[in-house]
Amino acid sequence: MHDIRAIRDNPAAFDEGLRRRGLPPASPEILALDADRRAKIAAAENATADQNRASKDVGAAKARGDDAEFERLRALVAEKKAEIARLTAEAEAQDAALRDMLMRIPNLPHPAVPEGRDEEDNVEIRCWGTPRAFDFKPLEHFDIPAVKPGMDFEAAAKLSGSRFVVLKGAVIRVHRALAQMMLDTHITDHGLTETWTPVLVKEDAMYGTNQLPKFAEDSYQTTNGWWLVPTSEVTLTNMVAGDILEENQLPLRMTAHTQCFRSEAGSAGKDTTGMLRQHQFEKVEMVSITTPDSSMAEHDRMTRCAEAILEKLDLPYRTIVLCTGDMGFGAQKTHDLEVWLPGQNRYREISSVSVCGDFQARRMNARFRPAGGGKPEFVHTLNGSGLAVGRTLIAVLENGQQADGSVTLPAALHPYLGGKTSIAPDGTLA
């Protein structure tokens, strides 16, 4: 959420940030509502002062027997009471409207973010690995003979409908091994704290990480008001909601492996085959809570943590910085990692690592107390996939496929699979 004081102080800078995102100016509407709200608050305070003076004078008028003045003052007290109630109600309604308005406006891009309209204007910052040269036409993951016995879309459709999958046998063992390897790497090599969190959250948590109010249709809500998390960014980040941390507690670095749920609203017709875009999937998420002066360095660190997983699996990838027109709602700056999928002959997103500044912290009222003293300040929050497990499975299967229909598995997974090194053409671990 945006700081109304910053908008008051420099509306031109605020509108320039929106322009870089391809959005129209918003400060005139915001400031007009804010000014009217503040005027009503001031009018209510003046009416309260008038009421207090009249209340004091009522007793004096009665004591001296001035009935006319007594009645006038008593009527004035009642009038001011009604006026205060009306002004307070109007100011509260405008305060709610202003908060809703500020919550629906995306974060402003960091100055280092390249300006652009869409994904065509994103900038590659590095590339790792060389896509394998196949002596046969590589298949997409769902057509590989070794994979077919363990990836059942028909059973999932019978159970739940489209965009679900049933995984079994060797395929689910590889999926589970990937998640375990990711967690172990982040905990042991990267110093993240493993955390297990609920997948059902209160509405406040969804507001805190900017899924609400703007993106309600992208998530699932239960009949009793809980929301299913689209990612454990929601739970990990909200762990500090309402808290005042000590500076020496920061940075907090957490990771969690959870089920995630997304309605995929607005994605009709996109990636309908295979398991690239599902309503239910798993992710190993990373979240960092930092001080403002360390958040950009932490962004680079988190990006390297995600890249390390791909390198460990020997999967070619590229890292890009998203342009202003392609960034997510809550991000100041985002690095996307795109893995090479030979079955599609293209790079596809497998991780998005974003620094949000104090945008989410203001929504959550998450602060820290500076070590040198002074007023508490808002923390900075960061989140990133480390990695999306299902998409990593796809990349492992497609990059490891062989001409005989088998799949050779990365060496990093062998210890998690009892020493097995491949999936045979009949779908069994070998």
C-alpha positions as CSV (number, residue, x, y, z in Angstrom):
1,M,0.0,0.0,0.0
2,H,1.2,3.5,-0.7
3,D,2.1,6.2,1.8
4,I,-0.5,9.0,1.5
5,R,2.0,11.4,3.0
6,A,4.5,10.6,0.3
7,I,1.9,11.3,-2.3
8,R,1.0,14.6,-0.7
9,D,4.6,15.6,-0.6
10,N,5.5,14.7,-4.2
11,P,2.5,13.8,-6.3
12,A,4.5,14.3,-9.5
13,A,6.9,11.5,-8.5
14,F,4.0,9.2,-7.7
15,D,2.3,9.8,-11.0
16,E,5.7,9.3,-12.8
17,G,6.0,5.9,-11.2
18,L,2.6,5.0,-12.5
19,R,3.4,6.3,-16.0
20,R,6.4,4.0,-16.1
21,R,4.0,1.1,-15.4
22,G,1.8,2.3,-18.3
23,L,-0.9,3.7,-16.0
24,P,-2.6,7.1,-15.9
25,P,-2.0,9.7,-13.1
26,A,-3.8,8.9,-9.9
27,S,-2.7,11.6,-7.5
28,P,-5.4,14.2,-8.4
29,E,-8.2,11.8,-7.4
30,I,-6.4,10.5,-4.4
31,L,-5.5,14.0,-3.1
32,A,-9.0,15.3,-3.7
33,L,-10.5,12.5,-1.6
34,D,-7.8,12.9,1.0
35,A,-8.4,16.7,1.3
36,D,-12.1,16.2,1.7
37,R,-11.6,13.5,4.3
38,R,-9.2,15.8,6.3
39,A,-11.6,18.7,6.0
40,K,-14.4,16.7,7.5
41,I,-12.1,15.5,10.3
42,A,-11.2,19.1,11.0
43,A,-14.9,20.2,10.9
44,A,-15.8,17.4,13.3
45,E,-13.0,18.6,15.7
46,N,-14.3,22.2,15.5
47,A,-17.9,21.0,16.1
48,T,-16.7,19.0,19.1
49,A,-15.1,22.1,20.5
50,D,-18.4,24.0,20.0
51,Q,-20.3,21.3,21.7
52,N,-18.0,21.3,24.7
53,R,-18.3,25.0,25.1
54,A,-22.1,24.9,24.8
55,S,-22.3,22.1,27.3
56,K,-20.4,24.1,29.9
57,D,-22.6,27.1,29.3
58,V,-25.8,25.2,29.6
59,G,-25.3,24.7,33.3
60,A,-24.4,28.4,33.9
61,A,-27.6,29.5,32.0
62,K,-29.7,27.2,34.1
63,A,-28.1,28.4,37.3
64,R,-28.9,32.1,36.6
65,G,-32.5,31.2,35.5
66,D,-32.1,32.2,31.9
67,D,-34.5,29.7,30.4
68,A,-34.3,31.1,26.8
69,E,-30.5,30.8,26.8
70,F,-30.7,27.4,28.4
71,E,-33.0,26.1,25.7
72,R,-30.9,27.7,22.9
73,L,-27.7,26.1,24.3
74,R,-29.3,22.7,24.8
75,A,-30.5,22.7,21.2
76,L,-27.0,23.8,20.1
77,V,-25.5,20.8,21.9
78,A,-27.9,18.4,20.3
79,E,-27.2,20.0,16.9
80,K,-23.5,19.7,17.3
81,K,-23.8,16.2,18.5
82,A,-25.6,15.2,15.3
83,E,-23.2,17.2,13.2
84,I,-20.2,15.4,14.7
85,A,-21.8,12.0,14.1
86,R,-22.5,12.9,10.5
87,L,-19.0,14.3,9.8
88,T,-17.3,11.4,11.6
89,A,-19.3,8.8,9.6
90,E,-18.5,10.6,6.3
91,A,-14.8,10.9,7.2
92,E,-14.7,7.2,8.1
93,A,-16.4,6.3,4.8
94,Q,-13.9,8.4,2.9
95,D,-11.0,6.9,4.9
96,A,-12.2,3.4,3.9
97,A,-12.5,4.6,0.3
98,L,-9.1,6.1,0.3
99,R,-7.5,2.9,1.8
100,D,-9.3,0.8,-0.9
101,M,-8.1,3.1,-3.6
102,L,-4.5,3.0,-2.4
103,M,-4.7,-0.8,-2.1
104,R,-5.7,-1.2,-5.7
105,I,-2.8,0.8,-7.1
106,P,0.4,-1.3,-7.9
107,N,3.8,-0.7,-6.4
108,L,6.0,1.9,-8.0
109,P,9.0,0.5,-10.0
110,H,12.5,0.8,-8.7
111,P,14.5,3.3,-10.8
112,A,16.8,0.5,-12.0
113,V,13.9,-1.4,-13.6
114,P,13.9,-1.0,-17.4
115,E,10.9,0.7,-18.9
116,G,8.7,-1.3,-21.3
117,R,5.2,-2.4,-22.2
118,D,5.2,-6.2,-21.9
119,E,7.4,-9.3,-21.9
120,E,9.0,-8.3,-25.2
121,D,10.8,-5.5,-23.3
122,N,12.2,-7.6,-20.6
123,V,16.0,-7.7,-20.4
124,E,18.2,-10.8,-20.1
125,I,21.0,-10.3,-17.6
126,R,22.6,-13.7,-17.8
127,C,22.3,-17.2,-19.3
128,W,23.6,-20.5,-17.8
129,G,24.1,-23.8,-19.5
130,T,23.8,-24.9,-23.1
131,P,20.5,-26.5,-24.4
132,R,21.2,-30.1,-25.3
133,A,21.4,-31.0,-29.0
134,F,19.0,-33.9,-29.6
135,D,19.4,-36.5,-32.3
136,F,15.7,-37.0,-32.3
137,K,12.7,-34.6,-32.0
138,P,12.2,-34.0,-28.3
139,L,8.8,-34.5,-26.9
140,E,6.8,-32.5,-24.4
141,H,6.7,-34.0,-20.9
142,F,3.3,-35.6,-21.2
143,D,4.2,-37.5,-24.4
144,I,7.4,-39.1,-23.2
145,P,6.9,-42.9,-22.9
146,A,8.6,-43.2,-19.5
147,V,6.3,-40.4,-18.2
148,K,2.9,-41.5,-19.5
149,P,2.3,-44.3,-16.9
150,G,2.9,-41.8,-14.1
151,M,1.0,-38.7,-15.3
152,D,-2.8,-39.3,-15.5
153,F,-4.9,-36.3,-16.7
154,E,-8.0,-38.4,-17.4
155,A,-8.2,-39.6,-13.8
156,A,-7.7,-36.1,-12.5
157,A,-10.4,-34.8,-14.8
158,K,-12.8,-37.4,-13.5
159,L,-12.0,-36.4,-9.9
160,S,-11.7,-32.6,-10.2
161,G,-12.0,-31.3,-13.8
162,S,-9.5,-29.7,-16.1
163,R,-6.1,-28.4,-15.0
164,F,-5.5,-31.1,-12.4
165,V,-3.2,-34.1,-12.6
166,V,-2.7,-37.4,-10.8
167,L,0.9,-38.3,-10.4
168,K,2.0,-41.8,-9.5
169,G,4.9,-44.3,-9.5
170,A,8.3,-43.1,-10.6
171,V,7.0,-39.6,-11.6
172,I,5.7,-38.7,-8.2
173,R,8.9,-40.1,-6.6
174,V,10.9,-37.7,-8.7
175,H,8.5,-34.9,-7.9
176,R,8.9,-35.6,-4.2
177,A,12.7,-35.9,-4.5
178,L,12.8,-32.5,-6.2
179,A,11.0,-30.8,-3.4
180,Q,13.2,-32.5,-0.8
181,M,16.4,-31.5,-2.6
182,M,15.2,-27.9,-2.9
183,L,14.5,-27.7,0.8
184,D,17.8,-29.3,1.9
185,T,19.7,-27.0,-0.4
186,H,18.0,-23.8,0.9
187,I,18.4,-24.9,4.5
188,T,22.0,-26.3,4.4
189,D,23.6,-24.2,1.7
190,H,21.6,-20.9,1.8
191,G,20.8,-20.5,5.5
192,L,17.0,-20.3,5.2
193,T,14.8,-21.5,8.0
194,E,12.4,-24.3,7.1
195,T,8.9,-23.4,8.0
196,W,5.6,-25.3,7.7
197,T,2.5,-23.1,7.4
198,P,-1.3,-23.5,6.9
199,V,-2.7,-23.4,3.4
200,L,-6.0,-21.8,4.7
201,V,-5.6,-18.2,5.8
202,K,-7.8,-15.3,7.0
203,E,-8.7,-12.5,4.7
204,D,-6.3,-10.1,6.4
205,A,-3.4,-12.3,5.3
206,M,-4.4,-12.1,1.7
207,Y,-4.7,-8.3,2.0
208,G,-1.3,-8.2,3.6
209,T,0.5,-9.6,0.6
210,N,-1.7,-7.8,-2.0
211,Q,-3.8,-10.7,-3.3
212,L,-6.8,-8.7,-2.1
213,P,-8.8,-6.7,-2.9
214,K,-7.7,-6.5,-6.6
215,F,-7.1,-10.2,-7.4
216,A,-9.9,-12.0,-5.5
217,E,-10.9,-13.9,-8.7
218,D,-7.4,-15.4,-8.9
219,S,-7.8,-17.3,-5.6
220,Y,-10.2,-19.7,-4.0
221,Q,-12.3,-18.9,-0.9
222,T,-14.1,-21.4,1.3
223,T,-17.7,-21.0,2.4
224,N,-16.6,-20.0,5.9
225,G,-14.3,-17.2,4.8
226,W,-10.9,-18.8,4.7
227,W,-8.7,-18.4,1.5
228,L,-6.6,-21.1,0.0
229,V,-3.1,-19.7,-0.5
230,P,-1.8,-19.1,-4.0
231,T,1.7,-19.4,-2.6
232,S,3.3,-19.6,0.9
233,E,4.5,-16.1,0.3
234,V,1.2,-15.2,2.0
235,T,1.8,-17.1,5.2
236,L,5.6,-16.6,5.5
237,T,5.4,-12.8,4.9
238,N,2.4,-12.4,7.2
239,M,4.4,-14.1,10.0
240,V,5.6,-10.6,10.9
241,A,2.2,-8.8,10.5
242,G,1.6,-6.3,13.3
243,D,5.1,-6.9,14.8
244,I,7.9,-4.5,15.7
245,L,11.1,-6.5,15.3
246,E,14.5,-5.5,16.6
247,E,17.0,-4.6,13.8
248,N,19.4,-7.3,15.0
249,Q,16.7,-9.9,14.2
250,L,16.9,-9.0,10.5
251,P,17.2,-10.4,7.9
252,L,14.6,-13.2,8.5
253,R,15.1,-15.8,5.8
254,M,12.4,-18.5,5.5
255,T,11.5,-21.3,3.1
256,A,8.4,-23.5,3.0
257,H,7.2,-26.4,0.8
258,T,3.4,-26.2,0.3
259,Q,0.5,-26.9,-1.8
260,C,-0.7,-23.8,-3.8
261,F,-4.0,-23.1,-5.3
262,R,-4.8,-20.7,-8.2
263,S,-8.0,-20.3,-10.2
264,E,-6.0,-19.2,-13.2
265,A,-8.7,-16.6,-14.0
266,G,-8.0,-14.9,-17.3
267,S,-5.8,-17.7,-18.6
268,A,-8.4,-19.5,-20.7
269,G,-6.7,-21.3,-23.6
270,K,-3.2,-20.9,-22.2
271,D,-1.1,-24.0,-21.6
272,T,-4.1,-26.3,-21.5
273,T,-2.1,-29.4,-22.3
274,G,0.2,-31.0,-19.7
275,M,0.9,-29.8,-16.2
276,L,2.5,-26.5,-16.9
277,R,-0.5,-24.4,-15.6
278,Q,-2.5,-26.2,-12.9
279,H,-5.1,-25.2,-10.3
280,Q,-3.3,-27.1,-7.6
281,F,0.5,-27.4,-7.5
282,E,3.5,-27.4,-5.2
283,K,6.2,-24.8,-4.6
284,V,9.2,-24.3,-2.4
285,E,8.9,-20.7,-1.6
286,M,11.6,-18.3,-0.2
287,V,10.7,-15.1,1.8
288,S,13.1,-12.6,3.3
289,I,12.3,-9.7,5.7
290,T,15.0,-7.1,5.7
291,T,15.9,-3.5,6.6
292,P,15.3,-0.9,3.8
293,D,19.1,-0.4,3.1
294,S,19.7,-4.2,2.5
295,S,16.7,-5.2,0.5
296,M,18.2,-4.8,-3.0
297,A,21.3,-6.8,-2.1
298,E,19.0,-9.5,-0.6
299,H,17.1,-9.5,-3.9
300,D,20.3,-10.5,-5.7
301,R,21.1,-13.1,-3.0
302,M,17.6,-14.7,-3.3
303,T,18.0,-14.8,-7.1
304,R,21.2,-16.7,-6.7
305,C,19.5,-19.2,-4.3
306,A,17.0,-20.0,-7.0
307,E,19.6,-20.2,-9.7
308,A,21.6,-22.6,-7.6
309,I,18.8,-25.2,-7.7
310,L,18.7,-25.1,-11.5
311,E,22.5,-25.4,-11.7
312,K,22.5,-28.3,-9.3
313,L,20.0,-30.1,-11.6
314,D,22.1,-29.1,-14.7
315,L,19.1,-27.4,-16.3
316,P,19.9,-24.6,-18.8
317,Y,18.2,-21.3,-17.8
318,R,18.3,-17.6,-18.3
319,T,17.7,-14.8,-15.8
320,I,15.8,-11.7,-16.9
321,V,14.8,-8.5,-15.2
322,L,11.1,-7.7,-15.9
323,C,10.3,-4.3,-17.4
324,T,7.9,-1.9,-15.8
325,G,5.0,-3.1,-17.9
326,D,5.4,-6.8,-17.0
327,M,6.1,-6.7,-13.3
328,G,3.7,-8.1,-10.7
329,F,1.4,-5.9,-8.7
330,G,3.4,-5.8,-5.5
331,A,6.9,-5.7,-6.9
332,Q,9.4,-2.9,-7.1
333,K,11.8,-5.1,-9.1
334,T,11.6,-8.7,-10.3
335,H,14.0,-11.2,-11.7
336,D,12.4,-14.1,-13.6
337,L,14.3,-17.4,-14.1
338,E,13.3,-19.2,-17.3
339,V,14.2,-22.8,-17.8
340,W,14.8,-24.4,-21.2
341,L,12.1,-26.8,-22.2
342,P,13.2,-28.7,-25.3
343,G,9.7,-30.1,-25.9
344,Q,8.5,-26.6,-26.4
345,N,11.8,-25.3,-27.9
346,R,11.7,-22.3,-25.6
347,Y,12.5,-20.9,-22.2
348,R,9.6,-20.9,-19.7
349,E,9.3,-19.2,-16.3
350,I,10.1,-21.4,-13.4
351,S,10.8,-18.8,-10.7
352,S,10.0,-15.2,-10.0
353,V,12.0,-13.3,-7.3
354,S,10.7,-9.9,-6.3
355,V,11.6,-7.2,-3.9
356,C,8.5,-5.3,-2.7
357,G,10.1,-2.5,-0.6
358,D,7.7,-1.4,2.2
359,F,4.6,-1.9,0.0
360,Q,3.4,-5.1,1.8
361,A,4.8,-4.0,5.2
362,R,2.5,-1.0,5.2
363,R,-0.5,-3.2,4.5
364,M,0.6,-5.6,7.4
365,N,1.9,-2.9,9.7
366,A,5.2,-4.8,10.0
367,R,8.0,-2.7,11.4
368,F,11.5,-2.8,13.0
369,R,13.2,-0.7,15.7
370,P,16.5,0.7,14.4
371,A,19.5,-0.4,16.5
372,G,20.6,3.3,16.8
373,G,17.2,4.3,18.3
374,G,14.5,6.4,16.8
375,K,10.9,5.6,15.6
376,P,10.1,2.2,14.3
377,E,10.3,1.9,10.5
378,F,8.6,-0.4,8.0
379,V,10.5,-3.5,7.0
380,H,11.1,-4.5,3.4
381,T,9.7,-7.8,2.1
382,L,11.0,-10.1,-0.6
383,N,9.6,-13.4,-2.1
384,G,10.6,-15.9,-4.7
385,S,10.1,-19.4,-5.9
386,G,12.9,-21.7,-5.1
387,L,11.4,-23.4,-7.2
388,A,8.0,-24.3,-8.6
389,V,8.2,-28.1,-8.1
390,G,5.9,-29.1,-11.0
391,R,7.6,-27.0,-13.5
392,T,11.0,-28.2,-12.4
393,L,9.7,-31.8,-12.8
394,I,8.7,-30.9,-16.4
395,A,12.2,-29.5,-17.1
396,V,13.9,-32.5,-15.6
397,L,11.7,-34.9,-17.7
398,E,12.1,-33.0,-21.0
399,N,15.8,-32.3,-20.7
400,G,16.6,-35.9,-19.6
401,Q,14.5,-37.7,-22.3
402,Q,16.2,-40.3,-24.4
403,A,15.5,-41.7,-27.9
404,D,14.3,-45.1,-26.4
405,G,11.6,-43.3,-24.4
406,S,13.5,-43.4,-21.1
407,V,14.5,-40.4,-18.9
408,T,17.9,-39.9,-17.4
409,L,17.7,-38.1,-14.1
410,P,20.1,-35.5,-12.7
411,A,22.8,-36.7,-10.3
412,A,21.6,-34.4,-7.6
413,L,18.4,-36.5,-7.3
414,H,20.1,-39.9,-7.1
415,P,20.5,-39.9,-3.3
416,Y,16.8,-39.1,-2.9
417,L,15.8,-42.0,-5.1
418,G,17.7,-44.8,-3.5
419,G,20.4,-44.6,-6.0
420,K,18.1,-44.9,-9.0
421,T,19.3,-42.9,-12.0
422,S,16.6,-43.0,-14.6
423,I,13.0,-43.7,-15.5
424,A,12.7,-46.7,-17.8
425,P,10.5,-46.6,-20.9
426,D,7.9,-48.7,-19.0
427,G,7.7,-46.0,-16.3
428,T,9.6,-47.6,-13.5
429,L,12.7,-46.3,-11.7
430,A,15.9,-47.9,-12.9
